Amino acid sequence: MVVVSRDGHYAVALERLRNPIPVAIAALGKGSLRWRPFVDSIGGTVAGHMVGERYIAVTDVGAPRGRLVAIPLDAEDPNDSANWRELVAESDAALRSVTPVGEALYLTEFVDTYARVRIVDLDGKELGEVPLPGRGAVSELPFPLMNLVPKEHPEKFLFGFSSLTVSPGIYSHAPGQKEIETLQAPQVRLENALVEDRWAVSADGTRIPYHIVRLADVNGSRPQATLIYAYGGFNFPLVPQFPGPMAAFVAAGGVFVHAHLRGGAEFGFEWWQGGRMSNKQNCYHDLYAIAEDLIAAKVCTPQSLAVVGGSNGGLLAGVAVTQRPDLWGVAVPRVPLLDLIGGCRDGYGRMGIMMEYANVEDPKEVRRLAAFSPYHLVREDVRYPAVYLDVGDTDPRCPPWHARKFAARLQKATSGSAPILLHVWENVGHGWATDKDVAVTEHTEWLAFTLRHLGVSNLP
């Protein structure tokens, strides 16, 4: 990706979706464009913007949770971090992004998964914080590279914000302003809803955060229908934002659980690495720890507990069904990869598997991969929970044959009477570009399946 600095003086070439770096820079002006290498041989993230004659960036080089650095254009070796100037040191917060606004820098970060926005000057001196509308999430695109296009309105910080009970609004803030300006107010609120922050302890002792959302009048003294939503992969943070269609589950009287598993980006580089490749099983242990914590606290029973996820989260739901069928009443793998060995034959599938799960050129790694490939974990005469799979018939990332194979094998193997259903949606891909009316129908169908099989009847 190539972006142009706000002042129009430089073009920056960026590589890598999940941990971007500025590989080359060119001065813009009269004459031919001449690129010169910049940060092109470093393993970590260096994600930022040109500000004057410096590239100011968030990096995890030497700081797993992120720090802010300035790299001079005339640095003798931009790949040597000794030539970088540290503006903001690493802290307990997970630093996500930097946005230049006038003569200030706005830093977005996670503090125990919730958003905070700090303001510093161009030398890193603290100027204050943005007074956010509540505890929630600042909107960002799914992967760091996508967030590096310079924003319009260079004198204001424009941002979306939502919480687990309030839908997104659009806001602005300028340096020196005491309050934020609401440009577009939220349209939906889960009235009379409560949010509770909890931590579970995973198999290796790591504390795993999750949030519970329920209506205040839901009886907390007895188990309720409960739905866990999780992802845990690809350095993607599942931020505590409005749950969209899953808000209907809360409105119907259910308990919604928003989980933060290793493999995501909620606590920086080490959190991602702790749930990928040779550590991938940690992600699934984290999910089971949350489920067991909920059951122990009598929030739910295994029969009243559901798990849902999409894409990598769909794989997560498939792994959960096959590794721990005892924990769930319902599982909903959406647009999933489910045959991780067969998926290596697809160019796209092989790329994704090599990026996050295993090096399939190593036989030992393939054997490890098979240990969490849902299709290969299905066993005869096991009482599997109710399962609903939905996929798009034109999905290039997670093609529908994964779900078809898995559904057929599960239907044959289960010893229980719970249904194993599959819906392949025509002319639908991986999700983002799905027609709105089709997406509403998709969500309605899997939510209705989940509510029915968890025994929820008081639909709004």
C-alpha positions as CSV (number, residue, x, y, z in Angstrom):
1,M,0.0,0.0,0.0
2,V,1.2,3.5,-0.8
3,V,0.1,6.5,1.1
4,V,0.9,10.2,0.8
5,S,1.8,12.3,3.8
6,R,-0.6,15.0,4.9
7,D,1.7,17.8,3.8
8,G,2.0,16.1,0.4
9,H,5.8,16.0,0.6
10,Y,6.3,12.3,0.7
11,A,4.9,8.9,-0.4
12,V,5.4,5.9,1.8
13,A,5.2,2.3,0.7
14,L,3.9,0.0,3.4
15,E,4.0,-3.8,3.5
16,R,2.4,-6.5,5.7
17,L,-1.2,-6.6,6.8
18,R,-0.8,-7.6,10.5
19,N,2.5,-6.0,11.4
20,P,3.2,-3.3,8.8
21,I,6.5,-1.6,8.1
22,P,7.4,1.5,5.9
23,V,9.6,-0.3,3.4
24,A,10.4,2.7,1.1
25,I,9.9,6.5,1.0
26,A,9.9,8.9,-2.0
27,A,10.0,12.7,-2.0
28,L,7.2,14.1,-4.1
29,G,7.9,17.1,-6.4
30,K,9.0,17.8,-9.9
31,G,10.7,15.1,-11.8
32,S,10.6,11.3,-11.6
33,L,9.6,9.5,-8.4
34,R,12.7,8.0,-6.8
35,W,12.1,5.5,-4.0
36,R,14.7,4.7,-1.4
37,P,14.6,1.9,1.1
38,F,13.5,2.7,4.6
39,V,12.5,0.2,7.3
40,D,12.6,-2.9,5.1
41,S,14.4,-5.7,7.1
42,I,12.9,-5.7,10.6
43,G,10.6,-8.4,12.1
44,G,8.3,-6.2,14.2
45,T,5.6,-3.6,13.6
46,V,6.5,0.0,12.7
47,A,3.1,1.6,11.9
48,G,2.8,5.3,11.7
49,H,2.8,8.5,9.6
50,M,5.3,11.0,8.1
51,V,5.3,14.1,10.2
52,G,7.7,16.7,8.8
53,E,11.1,15.0,8.2
54,R,10.4,12.1,10.7
55,Y,8.4,8.9,10.5
56,I,6.5,8.7,13.8
57,A,5.3,5.2,14.5
58,V,3.9,2.8,17.0
59,T,6.3,-0.2,17.3
60,D,6.6,-3.4,19.2
61,V,10.3,-3.6,18.5
62,G,11.8,-3.7,22.0
63,A,8.4,-3.2,23.6
64,P,5.8,-6.0,23.2
65,R,2.9,-3.7,24.3
66,G,4.1,-0.9,22.0
67,R,6.0,2.4,22.3
68,L,6.1,5.5,20.2
69,V,9.2,6.3,18.2
70,A,10.4,8.9,15.7
71,I,12.7,7.7,12.8
72,P,14.5,10.5,11.0
73,L,14.5,10.3,7.3
74,D,18.3,10.9,7.3
75,A,19.0,8.1,9.7
76,E,22.1,6.3,8.8
77,D,20.4,2.9,9.1
78,P,16.6,3.1,9.6
79,N,16.5,-0.6,10.4
80,D,18.7,-0.2,13.5
81,S,16.4,0.8,16.4
82,A,19.4,2.5,18.0
83,N,18.8,5.2,15.5
84,W,15.2,5.8,16.6
85,R,14.2,8.3,19.2
86,E,11.7,7.1,21.7
87,L,8.9,9.6,22.3
88,V,6.6,7.5,24.5
89,A,7.8,4.5,26.5
90,E,6.1,1.2,26.8
91,S,3.5,1.0,29.6
92,D,0.9,-1.5,30.9
93,A,-1.4,-0.3,28.1
94,A,-1.3,-1.9,24.7
95,L,-0.5,0.9,22.2
96,R,-2.5,0.6,19.0
97,S,-2.1,3.7,16.7
98,V,-0.9,7.2,16.4
99,T,-2.8,10.0,14.5
100,P,-1.2,13.4,13.9
101,V,-3.6,16.3,14.6
102,G,-2.2,19.8,14.1
103,E,0.9,20.0,16.4
104,A,-0.3,17.0,18.6
105,L,-0.3,13.3,18.4
106,Y,-3.3,11.2,19.4
107,L,-2.5,7.7,20.7
108,T,-5.1,5.0,20.9
109,E,-4.5,2.2,23.3
110,F,-6.1,-0.7,25.2
111,V,-6.2,-0.6,29.0
112,D,-7.5,-4.1,30.1
113,T,-9.2,-4.3,26.7
114,Y,-11.0,-0.9,27.0
115,A,-10.0,2.1,24.8
116,R,-8.1,5.1,26.0
117,V,-6.9,8.0,23.8
118,R,-3.9,10.0,25.1
119,I,-2.6,13.2,23.5
120,V,1.1,14.1,23.4
121,D,3.0,16.8,21.6
122,L,5.5,16.1,18.8
123,D,8.2,15.3,21.3
124,G,6.0,12.9,23.3
125,K,5.1,15.3,26.2
126,E,1.7,14.4,27.8
127,L,-1.0,16.9,26.9
128,G,-4.0,15.1,28.3
129,E,-6.7,12.5,27.3
130,V,-9.8,12.5,25.1
131,P,-12.9,12.3,27.3
132,L,-14.5,9.2,25.7
133,P,-18.3,8.7,25.9
134,G,-17.8,5.7,28.2
135,R,-16.0,2.4,28.6
136,G,-15.8,0.7,25.2
137,A,-13.9,0.7,21.9
138,V,-12.6,3.2,19.5
139,S,-13.5,2.0,16.0
140,E,-10.6,0.7,13.9
141,L,-10.3,-1.4,10.7
142,P,-9.5,-5.1,11.4
143,F,-5.8,-5.0,10.7
144,P,-3.1,-2.3,11.5
145,L,-2.1,-1.8,7.8
146,M,-5.6,-0.7,7.0
147,N,-5.5,2.1,9.5
148,L,-2.4,3.9,8.1
149,V,-4.2,6.1,5.5
150,P,-3.9,9.7,6.7
151,K,-7.3,10.9,8.0
152,E,-9.1,14.0,6.6
153,H,-9.7,17.1,8.7
154,P,-6.0,17.3,9.9
155,E,-6.9,19.8,12.8
156,K,-9.4,17.3,14.5
157,F,-9.3,13.8,15.7
158,L,-12.3,12.1,14.2
159,F,-13.3,8.7,15.7
160,G,-16.1,6.2,16.0
161,F,-16.9,4.8,19.5
162,S,-19.3,2.2,20.8
163,S,-19.6,0.1,23.9
164,L,-21.1,-3.3,24.7
165,T,-24.5,-1.7,25.3
166,V,-24.5,1.4,23.0
167,S,-24.1,1.3,19.2
168,P,-21.5,3.4,17.4
169,G,-21.5,7.1,17.4
170,I,-19.1,9.5,15.5
171,Y,-17.2,12.1,17.5
172,S,-14.4,14.7,17.1
173,H,-11.9,16.3,19.4
174,A,-9.3,19.0,18.8
175,P,-6.2,19.7,21.0
176,G,-7.1,21.9,23.9
177,Q,-10.8,21.1,23.7
178,K,-12.4,20.0,27.1
179,E,-15.2,18.0,25.6
180,I,-15.8,15.9,22.5
181,E,-18.2,17.0,19.8
182,T,-20.9,14.5,18.8
183,L,-21.2,14.4,15.0
184,Q,-23.5,11.4,14.8
185,A,-25.2,10.1,18.0
186,P,-25.6,6.4,18.6
187,Q,-28.9,4.9,17.3
188,V,-29.3,1.9,19.6
189,R,-29.0,1.4,23.3
190,L,-29.5,-1.8,25.3
191,E,-31.6,-0.2,28.0
192,N,-31.4,-1.5,31.5
193,A,-28.3,-3.6,30.6
194,L,-25.4,-4.3,32.9
195,V,-21.8,-5.1,32.0
196,E,-19.5,-7.1,34.3
197,D,-15.8,-7.5,33.8
198,R,-14.3,-10.9,34.8
199,W,-11.1,-12.9,34.4
200,A,-10.7,-16.7,34.0
201,V,-7.5,-18.7,34.5
202,S,-6.4,-20.7,31.5
203,A,-4.6,-24.1,31.7
204,D,-1.1,-22.6,31.9
205,G,-2.2,-20.0,34.6
206,T,-2.7,-17.1,32.3
207,R,-5.5,-14.7,33.3
208,I,-8.0,-14.3,30.4
209,P,-10.4,-11.4,30.4
210,Y,-14.1,-11.5,29.4
211,H,-17.2,-9.3,29.8
212,I,-20.7,-10.4,30.7
213,V,-23.7,-8.4,29.3
214,R,-27.2,-9.0,30.6
215,L,-30.4,-7.1,31.4
216,A,-30.6,-5.9,35.0
217,D,-33.8,-7.8,35.6
218,V,-32.4,-11.2,34.5
219,N,-32.3,-13.5,37.5
220,G,-28.7,-13.9,38.4
221,S,-29.3,-16.5,41.1
222,R,-29.9,-19.3,38.6
223,P,-28.3,-20.4,35.3
224,Q,-29.4,-18.6,32.2
225,A,-29.0,-19.1,28.4
226,T,-25.5,-17.8,27.7
227,L,-23.6,-17.1,24.4
228,I,-19.8,-16.7,24.2
229,Y,-18.5,-14.8,21.2
230,A,-14.7,-15.1,20.6
231,Y,-12.0,-14.9,17.9
232,G,-8.5,-15.3,19.1
233,G,-6.2,-15.0,16.1
234,F,-4.3,-13.1,13.4
235,N,-3.3,-10.2,15.7
236,F,-6.9,-9.0,15.5
237,P,-8.4,-7.5,18.7
238,L,-12.0,-8.4,19.5
239,V,-12.6,-5.0,21.1
240,P,-15.5,-4.5,23.6
241,Q,-17.8,-2.8,21.0
242,F,-21.5,-3.0,20.4
243,P,-22.4,-6.7,19.7
244,G,-24.7,-5.8,16.8
245,P,-27.1,-8.6,16.0
246,M,-26.1,-10.4,19.2
247,A,-27.7,-7.5,21.2
248,A,-30.9,-9.3,20.3
249,F,-29.7,-12.2,22.4
250,V,-29.4,-9.9,25.4
251,A,-32.8,-8.3,24.7
252,A,-34.4,-11.7,24.7
253,G,-33.1,-12.3,28.2
254,G,-29.9,-14.1,27.4
255,V,-26.4,-13.5,28.8
256,F,-23.9,-12.4,26.2
257,V,-20.2,-13.1,26.9
258,H,-17.5,-11.2,25.0
259,A,-14.2,-13.0,25.3
260,H,-10.6,-11.9,24.7
261,L,-8.4,-15.0,23.8
262,R,-4.7,-15.2,23.1
263,G,-3.9,-15.0,19.4
264,G,-5.6,-11.6,19.3
265,A,-4.0,-8.1,19.9
266,E,-5.7,-7.0,23.1
267,F,-2.4,-7.0,25.1
268,G,0.2,-6.5,22.4
269,F,2.7,-8.7,20.6
270,E,3.1,-11.4,23.3
271,W,-0.7,-11.9,23.5
272,W,-0.7,-12.6,19.8
273,Q,2.3,-14.9,19.9
274,G,0.9,-16.7,22.9
275,G,-2.1,-18.0,20.8
276,R,-0.6,-18.8,17.4
277,M,1.6,-21.4,15.7
278,S,3.1,-23.7,18.3
279,N,1.0,-22.0,20.9
280,K,-2.3,-22.2,19.1
281,Q,-3.9,-24.6,21.5
282,N,-3.6,-21.9,24.2
283,C,-6.4,-20.0,22.4
284,Y,-8.8,-23.0,22.8
285,H,-7.7,-23.6,26.4
286,D,-8.6,-19.9,27.1
287,L,-12.1,-20.4,25.7
288,Y,-12.6,-23.6,27.8
289,A,-11.4,-21.7,30.9
290,I,-14.0,-19.0,30.4
291,A,-16.8,-21.6,29.8
292,E,-15.8,-23.5,33.0
293,D,-15.6,-20.2,34.9
294,L,-19.2,-19.4,33.8
295,I,-20.4,-22.8,34.8
296,A,-18.7,-22.8,38.1
297,A,-20.2,-19.4,38.9
298,K,-23.6,-20.8,38.0
299,V,-24.1,-18.2,35.2
300,C,-25.0,-21.2,33.0
301,T,-24.9,-24.9,32.6
302,P,-23.2,-26.8,29.7
303,Q,-26.7,-27.4,28.3
304,S,-27.5,-23.6,28.4
305,L,-24.1,-22.5,27.0
306,A,-23.5,-21.6,23.3
307,V,-20.3,-20.6,21.4
308,V,-20.2,-18.6,18.2
309,G,-17.4,-17.3,16.0
310,G,-16.7,-16.4,12.4
311,S,-13.7,-17.2,10.1
312,N,-10.9,-18.0,12.6
313,G,-13.6,-17.8,15.2
314,G,-15.6,-20.3,13.2
315,L,-12.6,-22.6,13.4
316,L,-12.6,-21.9,17.2
317,A,-16.2,-23.0,17.4
318,G,-15.5,-26.1,15.4
319,V,-12.5,-27.0,17.7
320,A,-14.7,-26.4,20.7
321,V,-17.3,-28.8,19.5
322,T,-14.9,-31.6,18.8
323,Q,-12.3,-31.1,21.6
324,R,-14.9,-30.4,24.4
325,P,-18.4,-31.5,23.3
326,D,-19.3,-31.7,27.0
327,L,-19.1,-27.9,27.5
328,W,-21.8,-26.8,25.0
329,G,-25.5,-26.9,24.3
330,V,-25.1,-25.1,21.0
331,A,-22.2,-24.3,18.7
332,V,-22.3,-22.0,15.6
333,P,-19.2,-22.1,13.4
334,R,-19.7,-19.3,10.8
335,V,-17.6,-19.1,7.6
336,P,-15.1,-21.5,9.1
337,L,-12.0,-23.5,8.2
338,L,-12.6,-27.0,9.5
339,D,-10.4,-29.4,7.6
340,L,-6.9,-27.9,8.2
341,I,-5.1,-30.7,6.4
342,G,-7.2,-30.6,3.3
343,G,-7.2,-26.8,3.5
344,C,-3.5,-26.8,2.7
345,R,-4.4,-27.7,-0.9
346,D,-6.0,-24.3,-1.5
347,G,-3.7,-21.4,-2.2
348,Y,-5.6,-19.1,0.1
349,G,-6.1,-21.7,2.8
350,R,-2.5,-22.7,2.8
351,M,-1.4,-19.1,3.1
352,G,-3.7,-18.5,6.1
353,I,-2.7,-21.8,7.8
354,M,1.0,-21.0,7.3
355,M,0.5,-17.5,8.7
356,E,-1.2,-18.4,11.9
357,Y,-1.5,-22.1,12.6
358,A,1.5,-24.3,11.5
359,N,4.3,-24.6,9.0
360,V,2.9,-27.3,6.9
361,E,6.2,-28.0,5.2
362,D,7.3,-29.6,8.5
363,P,5.8,-33.1,9.1
364,K,5.8,-32.5,12.9
365,E,3.9,-29.3,12.4
366,V,1.3,-31.1,10.3
367,R,0.8,-33.6,13.1
368,R,0.3,-30.8,15.5
369,L,-2.1,-29.1,13.1
370,A,-4.2,-32.3,13.0
371,A,-4.6,-32.2,16.8
372,F,-6.9,-29.1,16.4
373,S,-8.4,-29.8,12.9
374,P,-12.1,-30.2,13.7
375,Y,-12.9,-32.5,10.8
376,H,-10.2,-34.9,12.0
377,L,-11.3,-34.8,15.6
378,V,-14.9,-36.0,15.0
379,R,-15.4,-39.4,16.8
380,E,-18.1,-42.0,16.5
381,D,-20.7,-42.4,19.2
382,V,-20.1,-39.0,20.8
383,R,-23.1,-37.0,22.0
384,Y,-22.4,-33.7,20.1
385,P,-24.4,-30.5,20.9
386,A,-26.7,-28.8,18.5
387,V,-24.6,-27.3,15.7
388,Y,-25.5,-24.7,13.0
389,L,-23.0,-24.0,10.3
390,D,-23.4,-21.2,7.8
391,V,-21.1,-20.4,4.9
392,G,-21.1,-18.5,1.6
393,D,-20.9,-20.4,-1.6
394,T,-18.5,-17.9,-3.1
395,D,-16.2,-17.5,-0.1
396,P,-12.5,-17.7,-1.3
397,R,-11.0,-17.6,2.3
398,C,-13.1,-20.4,3.9
399,P,-14.7,-22.2,1.0
400,P,-18.0,-24.1,1.7
401,W,-16.6,-27.6,1.2
402,H,-15.1,-27.3,4.7
403,A,-18.5,-27.0,6.3
404,R,-20.1,-29.5,4.0
405,K,-17.5,-32.2,4.9
406,F,-17.7,-31.4,8.6
407,A,-21.5,-31.4,8.8
408,A,-21.7,-34.7,7.0
409,R,-19.2,-36.4,9.3
410,L,-20.7,-34.9,12.4
411,Q,-24.2,-36.0,11.4
412,K,-23.0,-39.6,10.9
413,A,-20.9,-39.7,14.1
414,T,-23.1,-38.1,16.7
415,S,-24.9,-40.4,19.2
416,G,-27.3,-37.6,20.3
417,S,-30.5,-36.3,18.9
418,A,-29.4,-32.6,18.7
419,P,-29.6,-31.4,15.1
420,I,-26.5,-30.7,12.9
421,L,-27.6,-28.2,10.3
422,L,-25.8,-26.5,7.4
423,H,-26.8,-23.5,5.4
424,V,-24.8,-22.5,2.3
425,W,-25.8,-19.1,1.2
426,E,-25.9,-18.4,-2.5
427,N,-23.8,-15.5,-3.9
428,V,-22.3,-14.8,-0.5
429,G,-18.6,-14.5,0.3
430,H,-16.7,-14.1,3.6
431,G,-18.9,-11.5,5.2
432,W,-17.8,-7.9,4.8
433,A,-19.4,-7.4,1.4
434,T,-22.6,-9.3,2.1
435,D,-25.8,-7.6,1.1
436,K,-27.4,-6.0,4.1
437,D,-30.8,-7.8,3.7
438,V,-29.0,-11.1,3.3
439,A,-26.8,-10.4,6.4
440,V,-29.9,-9.7,8.4
441,T,-31.5,-13.0,7.4
442,E,-28.2,-14.8,8.2
443,H,-28.0,-13.4,11.7
444,T,-31.7,-14.0,12.3
445,E,-31.4,-17.6,11.3
446,W,-28.4,-18.6,13.5
447,L,-29.7,-16.6,16.4
448,A,-33.2,-18.2,16.2
449,F,-31.5,-21.6,16.1
450,T,-29.4,-20.8,19.2
451,L,-32.3,-19.3,21.2
452,R,-34.5,-22.3,20.4
453,H,-32.0,-24.9,21.4
454,L,-31.0,-23.0,24.6
455,G,-34.7,-22.9,25.5
456,V,-35.2,-19.2,25.3
457,S,-38.9,-18.5,24.5
458,N,-39.5,-14.9,25.7
459,L,-38.4,-13.3,22.4
460,P,-39.0,-9.5,22.2
